[in-house]
Amino acid sequence: MAELGTRSASLQRFGEHAGHIYAVAWNSTGSLVASGGADKQVKIYSFAEATSTPGGNTIPTHRLGQVGSIGAHKGTVECIAWDPSDPAKVCSVSTGLVHIADVTKLKKKTGSLSHKVTTGLYCCAYAPAGGGLAVSGRETQTDDSVMVFVVEPRRLTPVMKKPKRFPNRQINTIKWAPDGAHILVASTGVVDVLSAADLSVVHSFRAHGSNIYAIDFSPDGSALALGSADSLVSVWSADDLSCLGSLSSDPTTVRSVSWDAGGRYLAWACERNKVDIGEAGQQRGFFCVDTDATVNAVAWHPTQHILAAACDRAAQTHTLSFGGMNGAGNGGIASVTSSASDEA
């Protein structure tokens, strides 16, 4: 395997959180990006193309601005997901709460829905067409069982009478498959494929030797990538679930994986001061983009080579950044930071 090279990037930091940032996600059009974390806040930023003229030369750039924030949560925001059918609707989960907000109505404090539960929640995933929302969390605060349930997003009402329970299991992440008929649940090295109709397990396969923390499907739905505590990013055929290869850099836990819009590049965060980027299907020739902070989560823009990265800076500052990668098309890599003097 070729050594990991370093490519330059135009890094632009914007926004702050007063605590660790654990989630970052784009809406379906790429016009908005959201981040959330330990300060119990979800922050929404707008993103638009622009131009600048240094020295009279016009060059493409990007304009970022904060739209608002969501303060409905009483605990750490663990996961964020945008409704694929409505680019203004964003879901976030924390201990005891599923919250959906319409970002066009943040100032009016209307257009939001909340569903309270008596347990900790840490994963949420929309169906491809936005008709369903899968959520997972611990059964109670004291036992080792976890559950997965599906709600109707317009009302946040349960679709099924009972959630799917996994006794003595640790579910780290969930993802709705592009076919809309299945939900993938990742735990300690194993991926369970659930029927979206009744949450029954239709297939299970062992993919890694330790906890799997990240799942992402390629844009065409033909492959999925998994990130694990064994430091590997593995790529699998969505058709027959055969392994197509794996990528790795540092021997550290992979917390987040994101596939670019063209289905060529994978980016992942492994709790280091950099973002690793690899070419799917290749075990060589991948590279990293250095940052000045530990990266916890990454998300590619839905149409451009722009990457959002959630970073912890200097042990007490946490940032969200965007930036442009030279060598991978037009665009960049971005990061968001947080100054955590009052971190929860």
C-alpha positions as a printed Julia matrix, in Angstrom:
344×3 Matrix{Float64}:
   0.0     0.0     0.0
   1.34    3.42   -0.89
   2.14    5.77    1.92
  -0.46    8.34    2.86
   0.34   11.6     1.09
  -0.73   15.09    2.08
  -2.65   17.38   -0.28
  -3.23   21.06    0.18
  -6.69   22.38    0.96
  -8.31   25.76    1.3
  -9.52   25.48    4.88
 -12.2    27.83    6.08
 -13.34   27.76    9.7
 -16.72   29.08   10.68
 -19.07   28.89   13.63
 -18.45   27.71   17.14
 -19.88   25.29   19.65
 -19.28   25.45   23.39
 -18.44   21.75   23.56
 -17.37   18.73   21.55
 -19.07   18.43   18.15
 -20.3    14.94   17.38
 -22.49   15.42   14.3
 -22.39   17.3    11.01
 -24.74   16.87    8.02
 -25.75   18.61    4.76
 -29.3    18.96    3.53
 -30.25   17.35    0.22
 -29.52   20.44   -1.88
 -26.26   21.41   -0.19
 -27.61   24.85    0.7
 -27.55   24.21    4.47
 -25.3    22.33    6.88
 -26.03   21.49   10.51
 -23.78   20.6    13.43
 -24.48   19.48   16.99
 -22.71   18.31   20.11
 -22.11   18.55   23.83
 -23.4    22.11   24.21
 -26.92   20.75   23.49
 -27.24   23.0    20.45
 -27.93   22.32   16.78
 -26.49   25.11   14.65
 -27.58   25.74   11.07
 -25.36   27.41    8.47
 -26.13   28.53    4.93
 -23.75   27.72    2.08
 -23.62   29.41   -1.3
 -21.2    29.87   -4.15
 -19.61   33.29   -4.54
 -16.63   35.01   -6.19
 -13.78   37.17   -5.01
 -11.44   39.43   -6.98
  -8.0    39.57   -5.33
  -5.67   41.66   -7.51
  -8.41   42.02  -10.09
  -8.56   38.26  -10.73
 -11.99   36.71  -10.27
 -11.88   33.35   -8.48
 -14.71   31.1    -7.26
 -15.24   30.9    -3.53
 -17.99   30.13   -1.03
 -20.13   32.19    1.31
 -21.07   30.79    4.71
 -23.38   32.25    7.32
 -25.22   31.14   10.43
 -28.97   30.83    9.91
 -29.87   30.06   13.51
 -29.71   27.47   16.26
 -32.01   24.9    17.86
 -31.95   24.75   21.64
 -34.62   22.15   22.32
 -32.27   19.5    23.68
 -31.43   18.93   27.35
 -28.48   16.66   26.64
 -25.69   16.09   24.1
 -26.84   16.11   20.48
 -25.63   12.73   19.22
 -26.88   12.63   15.62
 -28.35   14.89   12.93
 -30.21   13.91    9.74
 -31.96   16.03    7.09
 -35.25   15.0     5.51
 -34.46   13.93    1.9
 -37.89   15.1     0.77
 -37.72   18.55    2.4
 -34.38   20.44    2.5
 -35.7    22.68    5.32
 -36.48   19.86    7.8
 -33.72   18.62   10.12
 -33.92   15.9    12.78
 -31.67   15.72   15.82
 -31.58   13.28   18.74
 -30.29   13.42   22.3
 -31.05   11.73   25.6
 -34.82   11.39   25.76
 -35.7    13.5    22.73
 -36.28   13.24   18.98
 -36.65   16.74   17.53
 -37.56   17.86   14.0
 -37.33   21.54   13.06
 -38.25   23.58   10.01
 -35.25   25.89    9.64
 -37.31   28.49    7.78
 -39.31   29.04   10.96
 -36.57   29.14   13.6
 -37.09   32.81   14.43
 -40.82   32.28   14.81
 -40.19   29.29   17.09
 -42.81   27.35   15.18
 -42.69   24.44   12.76
 -40.96   22.03   15.15
 -41.97   18.64   16.54
 -40.62   16.78   19.55
 -41.06   13.19   20.66
 -39.96   12.41   24.21
 -38.8     8.98   25.34
 -37.42    7.69   28.63
 -34.08    6.55   27.3
 -30.89    7.73   25.67
 -30.98    8.15   21.89
 -27.91    8.34   19.7
 -28.8     7.49   16.08
 -31.37    8.65   13.54
 -31.77    7.96    9.82
 -34.39    8.96    7.26
 -35.85    6.67    4.62
 -34.61    7.62    1.12
 -37.89    9.33    0.22
 -38.34   10.83    3.68
 -41.44    8.81    4.54
 -39.98    7.19    7.64
 -37.47    7.99   10.38
 -35.55    5.24   12.18
 -34.16    5.96   15.65
 -32.08    3.84   18.0
 -31.13    4.12   21.64
 -30.73    2.34   24.94
 -33.78    0.53   26.31
 -33.36    2.07   29.77
 -30.62    4.04   31.46
 -29.54    1.02   33.52
 -29.61   -2.09   31.3
 -27.62   -3.29   28.31
 -30.5    -3.66   25.85
 -30.92   -1.34   22.89
 -33.9    -0.68   20.65
 -34.72    0.53   17.16
 -38.06    2.13   16.32
 -39.58    3.9    13.33
 -41.68    7.05   13.5
 -43.76    8.96   10.93
 -41.81   12.21   10.43
 -44.78   14.56    9.93
 -46.19   13.75   13.37
 -43.37   11.84   15.08
 -45.83    9.08   15.89
 -44.6     5.45   16.09
 -45.25    3.4    12.97
 -45.18    0.1    14.88
 -46.67   -0.85   18.21
 -43.37   -2.07   19.64
 -39.71   -1.24   18.91
 -37.21   -3.88   17.88
 -35.17   -4.85   20.93
 -31.59   -6.14   20.9
 -30.77   -7.61   24.33
 -27.17   -7.27   25.49
 -26.13   -5.47   22.33
 -24.43   -2.2    21.57
 -25.85   -0.49   18.49
 -23.47    2.21   17.33
 -25.12    3.48   14.14
 -28.03    2.86   11.78
 -28.62    3.63    8.1
 -31.65    3.28    5.87
 -30.77    1.4     2.67
 -31.36    3.18   -0.67
 -34.04    0.63   -1.62
 -36.19    1.93    1.23
 -37.03   -1.63    2.25
 -34.21   -2.27    4.71
 -32.48   -0.63    7.68
 -28.88   -1.5     8.53
 -27.87   -1.69   12.19
 -24.18   -1.86   13.15
 -22.82   -3.14   16.45
 -19.72   -5.01   17.62
 -18.33   -6.12   14.27
 -21.73   -7.26   12.98
 -24.21   -5.59   10.63
 -27.85   -6.65   10.91
 -30.15   -6.01    7.94
 -33.68   -5.31    9.16
 -36.9    -5.29    7.2
 -38.23   -1.72    7.3
 -41.76   -3.15    7.32
 -41.58   -4.95   10.67
 -37.93   -4.58   11.86
 -37.32   -8.32   11.66
 -33.72   -9.38   10.99
 -33.5   -10.71    7.44
 -29.71  -11.06    7.27
 -26.6   -10.58    9.41
 -22.94  -10.53    8.46
 -19.68  -10.02   10.32
 -17.74   -7.17    8.74
 -15.11   -6.19   11.31
 -13.36   -7.51   14.39
 -14.55   -4.7    16.66
 -17.19   -1.98   16.96
 -18.54   -0.47   13.74
 -19.26    3.23   14.21
 -20.08    4.47   10.7
 -22.13    3.43    7.65
 -22.58    5.26    4.37
 -23.96    4.15    1.0
 -22.49    5.22   -2.31
 -24.72    7.69   -4.2
 -25.87    5.04   -6.67
 -26.6     2.59   -3.86
 -24.31   -0.1    -5.27
 -21.86   -0.18   -2.34
 -21.62    0.67    1.32
 -18.67    1.75    3.44
 -18.16    0.83    7.09
 -15.84    2.51    9.6
 -14.64    0.57   12.62
 -12.6     0.68   15.82
 -10.11   -1.64   14.13
  -8.93    1.42   12.1
 -10.33    0.06    8.82
 -12.79    1.48    6.32
 -14.25   -1.48    4.44
 -16.25   -1.32    1.2
 -19.01   -3.86    0.48
 -21.25   -4.73   -2.44
 -24.83   -3.76   -1.61
 -26.03   -6.54   -3.92
 -24.43   -9.62   -2.37
 -22.65   -8.08    0.67
 -19.24   -9.28   -0.51
 -16.23   -7.28    0.6
 -14.72   -5.19   -2.22
 -11.69   -3.95   -0.27
 -10.58   -1.83    2.65
  -8.66    1.35    3.41
  -6.67    2.31    6.48
  -4.23    4.94    7.69
  -3.59    5.42   11.4
  -4.3     2.64   13.92
  -7.15    4.6    15.47
 -10.93    4.29   15.63
 -12.87    5.41   12.55
 -15.79    7.45   13.86
 -17.31    8.83   10.65
 -17.35    7.89    6.96
 -18.74    9.87    4.02
 -18.99    9.1     0.32
 -18.61   11.94   -2.21
 -21.34   12.73   -4.75
 -19.5    11.02   -7.6
 -19.08    7.77   -5.69
 -15.31    7.88   -6.15
 -13.87    9.26   -2.92
 -14.38    8.23    0.68
 -13.53   10.57    3.54
 -13.24    9.44    7.13
 -12.52   10.84   10.59
 -10.33    8.85   12.97
  -9.82   11.17   15.95
  -6.64   12.71   14.53
  -5.68   16.19   13.29
  -6.51   15.36    9.7
  -9.13   14.06    7.32
  -8.25   10.89    5.41
  -9.52   10.57    1.84
  -9.31    7.44   -0.25
 -10.46    6.3    -3.64
 -13.12    3.64   -3.28
 -12.03    0.32   -4.7
  -8.34    1.23   -4.43
  -6.01    0.33   -1.58
  -3.39    2.82   -2.6
  -3.04    6.39   -3.73
  -5.17    7.89   -0.97
  -4.16   10.99    0.91
  -4.91   13.17    3.9
  -5.74   16.8     4.49
  -4.12   18.19    7.63
  -6.19   20.2    10.07
  -5.19   21.96   13.29
  -7.72   20.01   15.35
  -8.97   16.49   16.04
 -11.7    15.57   13.56
 -14.78   13.79   14.96
 -17.15   13.76   11.98
 -17.09   14.45    8.24
 -19.72   14.93    5.53
 -19.3    15.52    1.79
 -21.42   18.15    0.07
 -24.15   16.41   -2.01
 -22.92   17.81   -5.35
 -19.44   19.34   -4.9
 -16.03   18.37   -3.56
 -16.66   20.36   -0.41
 -16.22   18.57    2.88
 -17.57   19.64    6.27
 -15.53   18.5     9.29
 -16.36   18.74   12.98
 -13.18   19.45   14.92
 -11.97   19.73   18.52
  -9.34   22.43   18.72
  -6.68   22.77   21.38
  -8.53   20.44   23.74
 -11.08   23.14   24.53
 -12.13   24.6    21.2
 -14.43   22.88   18.76
 -14.87   24.06   15.18
 -16.8    23.32   12.04
 -14.7    23.85    8.92
 -15.17   23.79    5.15
 -12.45   23.62    2.57
 -11.4    22.92   -1.0
  -9.24   19.98   -1.93
  -6.62   20.39   -4.6
  -6.31   17.2    -6.57
  -9.88   15.99   -6.13
 -11.75   18.44   -8.27
 -13.01   21.89   -7.48
 -14.0    22.48   -3.91
 -12.53   22.31   -0.49
 -12.47   21.07    3.02
 -14.17   22.97    5.8
 -14.2    22.74    9.58
 -16.34   24.01   12.45
 -14.84   24.82   15.85
 -16.12   25.21   19.33
 -14.77   27.22   22.22
 -15.62   25.03   25.15
 -14.92   27.15   28.18
 -18.41   26.35   29.43
 -18.54   22.86   27.99
 -21.22   20.6    29.38
